[in-house]
Amino acid sequence: MAGERALRLGTRRSALARTQSEHVAQALRERTGRAVELVEVTTEGDVSRAPLSSLGGTGVFATALREALLAGRVDLAVHSLKDLPTAPAQGLVVAAVPPREDPRDVLVASGGRRLADLPAGARVGTGSPRRAAQLRALRPDLEVVDVRGNVDTRLRMVSEGPLDAVVLARAGLLRLGRADEVTEVLDTDQLLPAPGQGALAVECRADDEDVRAACALLDDAASRAATTAERALLAALEAGCAAPVGALAVADDDGGLHLTGLVAALDGSATAARTGAGTGADAADLGRRVAAELLASGSPALAPLSRSSVPTTAATDGPTGPTGEHAPQTPQAARLTTPPDPDHPDTPRTSSAAPQPASNTHDTAADAPPERVHP
Ligand SMILES: NCc1[nH]cc(CCC(=O)O)c1CC(=O)O
């Protein structure tokens, strides 16, 4: 029976990718009773040591999996949704967004310290312009260090000494069984997560009704609605600005969806946040509406590419290492070959030591910090 063939699930080989893939494979086995086998696919982002921005940004992780799907070598692929480009892939479909893990970022610091406990000059590692910008807005006195490498590599930078702390996604640490190393779960009104953070996307061929139906069993409507709003916001902002973007949507009990979006100047000198409400049914529209408000805000956080402090790879969370965060998705950024160097911002930081990310923007209308929106 054709419908009973074993499903081939393509996965990258990093520990995080394999764990996520195995999680989805197991859920599919349980829901369908079918055999699911993992097939390792090597991506350019896993092999090359070159800056991700020179490889084409975020897409490097997704591209090889997508090629394997389109060539029929695998039947489905699991992506971290925050690493998946917002542009739809021809011939493919996101057949499931499984229930989302905690979207928040966390601090892993030596000595069990929280962000507020870190002394001036403490070295905090991240490869994400989004995290770097928001960290600088919160704590201009810290030294934000650009790091590459997978989750384990980053954690070792703290345990072995070169860094005082790193910022990572809580979801990845939970999936890898390393959440006990977290010293502070960062509030979303301090550090707004990347669009899609904590969620997975299960992708398959659009014309593969068999696999689509199997994957649909894993889809979680609330997770899909929230990430749809966040990614619509990201897509709209990518078209209109080059600043790092955070976004988080949370569903309420009455079918409502509450979205917070944020753009930040890389040097932390300005941030702007907007919130909006809608329903799951109009999630994409909600994302575009909040994005339009951000773009119309005139915030200095939206400074054009010509501004020297703006990173060359600004749009989202990259560039970073093999299982690191994703790189920019803007076409103009993806073509650039010079990665941002958050270690050495070439303009002075102009922000005050204000504790709230939004409080040092000139965009007073946006100064209200994002609502507390995480679960
Ligand atoms: N780009 C790397 C990446 N992609 C997804 C996760 C974590 C899991 C998630 O956000 O879903 C991570 C690591 C991190 O940001 O700490």
The ligand as a MOL file (V3000), in Angstrom:
LIG
                    3D

  0  0  0     0  0            999 V3000
M  V30 BEGIN CTAB
M  V30 COUNTS 16 16 0 0 0
M  V30 BEGIN ATOM
M  V30 1 N 19.8430 29.5460 14.8470 0
M  V30 2 C 20.1810 28.6560 15.8460 0
M  V30 3 C 19.0270 28.1700 16.5530 0
M  V30 4 N 17.9410 27.8410 15.8700 0
M  V30 5 C 17.0180 27.4390 16.7710 0
M  V30 6 C 17.5880 27.5120 18.0120 0
M  V30 7 C 16.9490 27.1810 19.2820 0
M  V30 8 C 15.5780 26.5940 19.1910 0
M  V30 9 C 14.5500 27.5500 18.6770 0
M  V30 10 O 14.6760 28.7650 18.7760 0
M  V30 11 O 13.5320 27.0550 18.1640 0
M  V30 12 C 18.8830 27.9530 17.8880 0
M  V30 13 C 19.8950 28.1510 18.9480 0
M  V30 14 C 19.7130 29.4120 19.7500 0
M  V30 15 O 19.2300 30.4220 19.2250 0
M  V30 16 O 20.0820 29.4260 20.9360 0
M  V30 END ATOM
M  V30 BEGIN BOND
M  V30 1 1 1 2
M  V30 2 1 2 3
M  V30 3 1 3 4
M  V30 4 2 3 12
M  V30 5 1 4 5
M  V30 6 2 5 6
M  V30 7 1 6 7
M  V30 8 1 6 12
M  V30 9 1 7 8
M  V30 10 1 8 9
M  V30 11 2 9 10
M  V30 12 1 9 11
M  V30 13 1 12 13
M  V30 14 1 13 14
M  V30 15 2 14 15
M  V30 16 1 14 16
M  V30 END BOND
M  V30 END CTAB
M  END
